[in-house]
Amino acid sequence: MMDAITCLISRRSIREYTAEKLTETDIENVVEMAQMASCWENTQPIRYVAILDEDLKNRIADEAAKKYPWNRENIHAAPALVILCCIKGLSGYEPDGKPSTKKGTHWQSFDAGVASAHFCLAATALGLGTLIMGRYEEDKIKEILDLPENYDVSALIAIGHPEVIPAANERKPLSEVLCFK
Ligand SMILES: Cc1cc2nc3c(=O)[nH]c(=O)nc-3n(C[C@H](O)[C@H](O)[C@H](O)COP(=O)(O)O)c2cc1C
């Protein structure tokens, strides 16, 4: 079993996958771990819509990412695609619907980001690769998959067995990203 530090250091965005298909169990294993992510008042607002069907996945690529050819290719290249959604009105809101802070919808994206990180790290721990994608046509995805109106499509995550694991992209020096006061 991969230790946590190795997992954190070795995770990469994977854009080339082997042809090996994923099973529903593969996805369930990753989502079960991603569900352990922290979230706003344990509202658990994240929903994972997993697409293993090749034709449906390719339809998403061709119709919802046609304006972003590189993501269209990324989706075609992966054996599976997960649509990470956040139910609106939970993260950052009181039970009566009033915003809890001045940041409004901000905490929905925050919860989606925390969940995405867990998802990608869980996949890494299981020997899978992932790619988070932020450029897509949300309305098209909701239409094709008939998603509920209160779902915000937070990100697309391609997932599969990595064919090529690239070297780490350079990171900014610690002195630029960290300060002590
Ligand atoms: C919110 C977010 C959106 C992203 N959108 C895209 C995207 O649309 N297409 C893509 O190829 N990569 C996308 N990426 C991947 C980043 O380019 C990648 O994480 C970054 O270059 C660092 O590389 P690494 O993940 O291998 O460490 C996205 C990543 C995040 C977190």
The ligand as an SDF file (V2000), in Angstrom:
LIG
                    3D

 31 33  0  0  0  0  0  0  0  0999 V2000
   -9.1810   23.5520  -11.2320 C   0  0  0  0  0  0  0  0  0  0  0  0
   -8.3030   22.9050  -12.2680 C   0  0  0  0  0  0  0  0  0  0  0  0
   -8.6370   22.9890  -13.6040 C   0  0  0  0  0  0  0  0  0  0  0  0
   -7.8410   22.3650  -14.5780 C   0  0  0  0  0  0  0  0  0  0  0  0
   -8.2430   22.3970  -15.8710 N   0  0  0  0  0  0  0  0  0  0  0  0
   -7.5360   21.7040  -16.8020 C   0  0  0  0  0  0  0  0  0  0  0  0
   -8.0220   21.6060  -18.1340 C   0  0  0  0  0  0  0  0  0  0  0  0
   -9.0890   22.1200  -18.4700 O   0  0  0  0  0  0  0  0  0  0  0  0
   -7.2780   20.8900  -19.0170 N   0  0  0  0  0  0  0  0  0  0  0  0
   -6.1030   20.2760  -18.6660 C   0  0  0  0  0  0  0  0  0  0  0  0
   -5.4850   19.6340  -19.5280 O   0  0  0  0  0  0  0  0  0  0  0  0
   -5.6110   20.3510  -17.3970 N   0  0  0  0  0  0  0  0  0  0  0  0
   -6.3040   21.0260  -16.4630 C   0  0  0  0  0  0  0  0  0  0  0  0
   -5.8710   21.0700  -15.1550 N   0  0  0  0  0  0  0  0  0  0  0  0
   -4.6130   20.3870  -14.7800 C   0  0  0  0  0  0  0  0  0  0  0  0
   -3.4850   21.3930  -14.4740 C   0  0  0  0  0  0  0  0  0  0  0  0
   -2.9980   21.9380  -15.6830 O   0  0  0  0  0  0  0  0  0  0  0  0
   -2.3780   20.6680  -13.6930 C   0  0  0  0  0  0  0  0  0  0  0  0
   -2.8900   20.2380  -12.4470 O   0  0  0  0  0  0  0  0  0  0  0  0
   -1.1670   21.5850  -13.4340 C   0  0  0  0  0  0  0  0  0  0  0  0
   -0.5220   21.9020  -14.6330 O   0  0  0  0  0  0  0  0  0  0  0  0
   -0.1420   20.9320  -12.4960 C   0  0  0  0  0  0  0  0  0  0  0  0
    0.2780   19.6660  -12.9990 O   0  0  0  0  0  0  0  0  0  0  0  0
    0.1270   18.3400  -12.1280 P   0  0  0  0  0  0  0  0  0  0  0  0
   -1.3370   18.1540  -11.8220 O   0  0  0  0  0  0  0  0  0  0  0  0
    0.6580   17.2160  -12.9700 O   0  0  0  0  0  0  0  0  0  0  0  0
    0.9080   18.5250  -10.8770 O   0  0  0  0  0  0  0  0  0  0  0  0
   -6.6560   21.6640  -14.1870 C   0  0  0  0  0  0  0  0  0  0  0  0
   -6.3480   21.5640  -12.8250 C   0  0  0  0  0  0  0  0  0  0  0  0
   -7.1710   22.1410  -11.8620 C   0  0  0  0  0  0  0  0  0  0  0  0
   -6.8460   21.9410  -10.3870 C   0  0  0  0  0  0  0  0  0  0  0  0
  1  2  1  0
  2  3  1  0
  2 30  2  0
  3  4  2  0
  4  5  1  0
  4 28  1  0
  5  6  2  0
  6  7  1  0
  6 13  1  0
  7  8  2  0
  7  9  1  0
  9 10  1  0
 10 11  2  0
 10 12  1  0
 12 13  2  0
 13 14  1  0
 14 15  1  0
 14 28  1  0
 15 16  1  0
 16 17  1  0
 16 18  1  0
 18 19  1  0
 18 20  1  0
 20 21  1  0
 20 22  1  0
 22 23  1  0
 23 24  1  0
 24 25  2  0
 24 26  1  0
 24 27  1  0
 28 29  2  0
 29 30  1  0
 30 31  1  0
M  END
$$$$
